[in-house]
Amino acid sequence: MAIDFDTVIERRWTGSLKWQRYEGTEILPLWVADMDFAAPPVVLDAIRARLDHGVLGYSKPHPGLNEAVLEYLARAHGVKAEASWIEWLPGLVPAKSMACRAVGGAGDSVLTLTPVYPPFLSVHADAQKELIMVSLAHDEATAGGWRIDFEALEAAVRPDTKVFLFCNPHNPVGRVYTREEVERVADFCVRHGLLFVSDEIHCDLVLDAAATPHFSAARLDGPVREHMIVLMAASKTYNIPGLALAWALVPNAGLRRQFRAGGGKLIPELNPLSFHATEAALRHGEPWRQELLGYLRGNRDFLTDFIARRLPGLTLSLPLEATYLAWIDARGLGVDHPQAYYEKAGVGLSDGRDFAGAGWLRLNFGCPRATLEEALTRMERAAG
Ligand SMILES: Cc1ncc(COP(=O)(O)O)c(C=O)c1O
């Protein structure tokens, strides 16, 4: 491997959200979704080059950036998009909030599938809307196999439902939805007049792309195009979420205006360093990404084996098709509060309750193998 993902980089006292939660303690943080790896050298070089210019005024996408996105979309995802569809934003969370405000009015409802990344469960409130949650179906017998329960969706949708928030790949269950599933979701949205918001932030973190290729909603043609917002970023894949940049693809011009209006005056001008970092990642990041995926597959396999052999009471949800986030059933532990239980043992995990998944835990394995091994060993020791 040309890239060293094994060396532990000290992140304490750097203002890291992930590490700051436990500063002054020995607890290892394996919660929020960023990785403990340095960004790719090509990305860091691009930031340095922009910095060397010296002037950091208010910025717009520089020439070449939208082209880099369009080329990337075509090459990596078979998406034929147009530059006019692209809206640059400081993140996917604000984008989801804007989408909820873009359509309908106060008192209307937003639909989503659980368990899910926590902001999916709260952005509706920014638009004074209600939330309708539909559980993914989960086949306990095969310890995995999360799938969309379309019958439950049909039963839950209401005349006042305006938005469907979709997460693909799905954080935290790690599913990469098939083309058929995405098409069925699109059909569901069209039939019920819903704005289809597809969060695809993890689309370049598919661990075995030959087996479970990502199918972007932006590939869909037909009526859904008029009611669709696809959200993406280089932030998760290249580990630059702190630079706060994302883009939305909104094919319909009227919807684009409504979407922008949903941001009010809350969306700031964006950061020139993040624009250059994103362009470098999309244009030149692929060799690094391939190495990263190899390392993450190794971590996933290590974790799978460790849990199966040494952590009775925990069941890892498999198959883990994408992301560096593992969704773990802790109900077999027989403790009331699994997150607190492991925190006491020195490991900071995400509490499933925040994802509408009580009794579950989310573990971030985007870290050097040694960190992962130490965390799992502490979890094993917790049992006494
Ligand atoms: C599915 C999903 N969407 C969005 C985000 C965060 O997006 P942003 O930092 O761009 O607001 C995350 C971060 O974990 C995520 O997992």
The ligand as a Tripos MOL2 file, in Angstrom:
@<TRIPOS>MOLECULE
LIG
   16    16     1     0     0
SMALL
NO_CHARGES

@<TRIPOS>ATOM
      1 C1        -26.1640   10.2900    5.5240 C.3       1 LIG1
      2 C2        -25.4470   11.5290    5.9550 C.ar      1 LIG1
      3 N1        -25.8300   12.7130    5.4710 N.ar      1 LIG1
      4 C3        -25.2030   13.8500    5.8270 C.ar      1 LIG1
      5 C4        -24.1370   13.8420    6.7140 C.ar      1 LIG1
      6 C5        -23.4710   15.1200    7.1070 C.3       1 LIG1
      7 O1        -23.4550   16.0080    6.0780 O.3       1 LIG1
      8 P1        -22.8320   17.4510    6.1920 P.3       1 LIG1
      9 O2        -21.6680   17.3870    7.1300 O.co2     1 LIG1
     10 O3        -22.4560   17.7580    4.7860 O.co2     1 LIG1
     11 O4        -23.9340   18.3480    6.6920 O.co2     1 LIG1
     12 C6        -23.7140   12.6310    7.2340 C.ar      1 LIG1
     13 C7        -22.6090   12.5980    8.2000 C.2       1 LIG1
     14 O5        -22.3950   11.6520    8.8770 O.2       1 LIG1
     15 C8        -24.3770   11.4460    6.8390 C.ar      1 LIG1
     16 O6        -23.9930   10.2620    7.3090 O.3       1 LIG1
@<TRIPOS>BOND
     1     1     2 1
     2     2     3 ar
     3     2    15 ar
     4     3     4 ar
     5     4     5 ar
     6     5     6 1
     7     5    12 ar
     8     6     7 1
     9     7     8 1
    10     8     9 2
    11     8    10 1
    12     8    11 1
    13    12    13 1
    14    12    15 ar
    15    13    14 2
    16    15    16 1
@<TRIPOS>SUBSTRUCTURE
     1 LIG1         1 GROUP 0 **** ****
